[in-house]
Amino acid sequence: MPLWLSRQPLVLASKSDIRGKILAAAGLRFEIRPAHIDERAVEAEAGVSDAAAAARVLARAKADAIAATVPGRPVLGADQTLACGDMRLSKPVDAAAAAEQLRALRGRTHELHSALALVRDGTLLFSCIETARLTMRDFSDRFLEEYLDMAGNAALTSVGAYQLEGIGIHLFEKVEGDYFTILGLPLLQFLEYLREHGFVDG
Ligand SMILES: Nc1nc2c(ncn2[C@@H]2O[C@H](COP(=O)(O)OP(=O)(O)OP(=O)(O)O)[C@@H](O)[C@H]2O)c(=O)[nH]1
């Protein structure tokens, strides 16, 4: 089982439950220190326009914020954005917003952009961004109401108001892209970096 071989475990700068579960399931030891940044302010300062660039900038900003507090430690930041045509969506604030978002996405294809940044002492060690394309069924209002009743608050923790690995799968007719990218952490690319740099057994 590949283990995090360095003296000190990785720091994950994320409050995302699923990101922690993904790293733990892969046998990586890590410590969680969520980054509390003003995402809109970071985007404005960086002057990013598209969703993919925003994910990359935000992942780096989260990693930088925590790396500054743990000298010498590698810190992983992550961010995921959702785009559908000209529309950019974020995590819904309540059930009504989740319903509105899903009505806007049904019958259409949207993109999830998942970015990672690994930073130590202000130096970017690794970054990647991966995109997945998901096509939602044109489900009925009745189905949507039942889905949100079953999903409950979990729908508010994801940028698309769904967990693909859960009942969210019922929303889709087609999914193109890497499973871990959809969940918010492009694991295969990260593991390749860890192997190439001796952090885990190759
Ligand atoms: N479980 C699950 N989570 C998903 C899925 N799609 C998106 N997400 C989550 O949606 C969230 C996207 O918001 P982000 O701003 O990237 O991350 P966050 O949850 O706010 O956490 P931070 O990294 O602390 O910013 C992440 O937690 C993703 O893991 C999915 O299909 N399943």
The ligand as an SDF file (V2000), in Angstrom:
LIG
                    3D

 32 34  0  0  0  0  0  0  0  0999 V2000
  -19.0600   13.8930   -2.8800 N   0  0  0  0  0  0  0  0  0  0  0  0
  -19.0260   14.6460   -4.0100 C   0  0  0  0  0  0  0  0  0  0  0  0
  -18.5770   15.9350   -3.9310 N   0  0  0  0  0  0  0  0  0  0  0  0
  -18.5720   16.6410   -5.0900 C   0  0  0  0  0  0  0  0  0  0  0  0
  -19.0200   16.1280   -6.3280 C   0  0  0  0  0  0  0  0  0  0  0  0
  -18.8780   17.1130   -7.2720 N   0  0  0  0  0  0  0  0  0  0  0  0
  -18.3740   18.2070   -6.6370 C   0  0  0  0  0  0  0  0  0  0  0  0
  -18.1590   17.9130   -5.3250 N   0  0  0  0  0  0  0  0  0  0  0  0
  -17.6300   18.7980   -4.2780 C   0  0  0  0  0  0  0  0  0  0  0  0
  -18.0350   20.1360   -4.5300 O   0  0  0  0  0  0  0  0  0  0  0  0
  -17.1120   20.9870   -3.8470 C   0  0  0  0  0  0  0  0  0  0  0  0
  -16.6770   22.0740   -4.8120 C   0  0  0  0  0  0  0  0  0  0  0  0
  -16.3950   23.2400   -4.0690 O   0  0  0  0  0  0  0  0  0  0  0  0
  -14.9020   23.7540   -3.7940 P   0  0  0  0  0  0  0  0  0  0  0  0
  -14.9830   25.2200   -3.6080 O   0  0  0  0  0  0  0  0  0  0  0  0
  -13.9580   23.1980   -4.8050 O   0  0  0  0  0  0  0  0  0  0  0  0
  -14.4710   23.0590   -2.4190 O   0  0  0  0  0  0  0  0  0  0  0  0
  -15.1260   23.2200   -0.9750 P   0  0  0  0  0  0  0  0  0  0  0  0
  -16.0440   22.0700   -0.7450 O   0  0  0  0  0  0  0  0  0  0  0  0
  -15.7070   24.5780   -0.8140 O   0  0  0  0  0  0  0  0  0  0  0  0
  -13.8820   23.0140   -0.0130 O   0  0  0  0  0  0  0  0  0  0  0  0
  -12.5050   23.8440   -0.0130 P   0  0  0  0  0  0  0  0  0  0  0  0
  -11.5020   22.9600   -0.7430 O   0  0  0  0  0  0  0  0  0  0  0  0
  -12.1750   23.9810    1.4310 O   0  0  0  0  0  0  0  0  0  0  0  0
  -12.7370   25.1380   -0.7320 O   0  0  0  0  0  0  0  0  0  0  0  0
  -15.9260   20.1300   -3.4320 C   0  0  0  0  0  0  0  0  0  0  0  0
  -15.9950   19.8030   -2.0570 O   0  0  0  0  0  0  0  0  0  0  0  0
  -16.1110   18.8760   -4.2780 C   0  0  0  0  0  0  0  0  0  0  0  0
  -15.5220   17.7480   -3.6850 O   0  0  0  0  0  0  0  0  0  0  0  0
  -19.4820   14.7610   -6.3570 C   0  0  0  0  0  0  0  0  0  0  0  0
  -19.9150   14.2240   -7.3830 O   0  0  0  0  0  0  0  0  0  0  0  0
  -19.4430   14.0660   -5.1890 N   0  0  0  0  0  0  0  0  0  0  0  0
  1  2  1  0
  2  3  2  0
  2 32  1  0
  3  4  1  0
  4  5  2  0
  4  8  1  0
  5  6  1  0
  5 30  1  0
  6  7  2  0
  7  8  1  0
  8  9  1  0
  9 10  1  0
  9 28  1  0
 10 11  1  0
 11 12  1  0
 11 26  1  0
 12 13  1  0
 13 14  1  0
 14 15  2  0
 14 16  1  0
 14 17  1  0
 17 18  1  0
 18 19  2  0
 18 20  1  0
 18 21  1  0
 21 22  1  0
 22 23  2  0
 22 24  1  0
 22 25  1  0
 26 27  1  0
 26 28  1  0
 28 29  1  0
 30 31  2  0
 30 32  1  0
M  END
$$$$
